[in-house]
């Protein structure tokens, strides 16, 4: 991606309440805390419940880092990481990862063994899988833009073999199904709590969050859900009430299930990339923003994906 530097006067930290009802999302003493600084481009956080860890990607440095919630320690989780980007978990709590380097979706078991689930569509290599989510039926849904093959910064520069940017679903037989190729830069991906709606962000032309209706693991009825500004949306997550938490240049923007902006969690860094819910009650929000990892305790819960 092209790095655009914002003026320091535009960098703010704090909670911005836009709709009064959004106050219910935050605890009275909610505070944005920086956990770690030192990434080149922080991305793809996930909560590994069994280990009580937050693991996230530092893409250009080709590594994953961890934050141990139990003792507050941070360190290197995996190096090299195959230029990992997004991370999630399967139904058994095992880590699943979108890799730029191997242009693949991989699975890590409890012994730390890493295996590729898919890396080709119709015999052609994927572009550079970006972000992913596991549905309650065990299927894995992911986005596949070309950010990891455009240069050597986040992967290995190469031409696209497929020739388009897609959104896919891996079924329980590990078959890869193309859902759509109509989004210019598909990036973040998440489900509504009832899994009847799929959200996908476009980090290219439109800068929209799109919503799709879901039926029998197919998507239809594409709509513009929201348009985060400034910048464009990247990673997204959804809380227990269906509110959509989207990364943006100024931090995390929170939208109602109807797509109305409720509040912002402002982060004083150049760009916020992604986020996840974690902790014992899944009410702690962890945010990867530019060079750092942040956290804020919320008054709502998110799901593990």
Buried (B, 14 or more C-beta within 10 A) or exposed (E): BEEEEBEEEEBEEEBBEEEEEBBEBBEEEBEBEBBBEEBBBBBBBBBBBEBBBBBBBBBBBBBBBBBEBEEEEBEEBBEEBBBBBBBBBBEEEBBBBBBBBBBBBBBBEEEEEBEBBBBBBEEEBBBBBBBBBBBEEEBBBBBBBBBBBBEEBBBBEBEBBBEBBBBBBBEEEEEBBBBBBEBBBBBBBBBBBEEEBBBBBBBBEBBBBBBBEBEEBEBEEBEEBBBBEEBBBBBBBBBEEBBBBBBBBBBBBBBBBEBEBBBBBBBBBBBBBBBBBBBEEBBBBBBBBBBBBBBBBBEBBBBBB
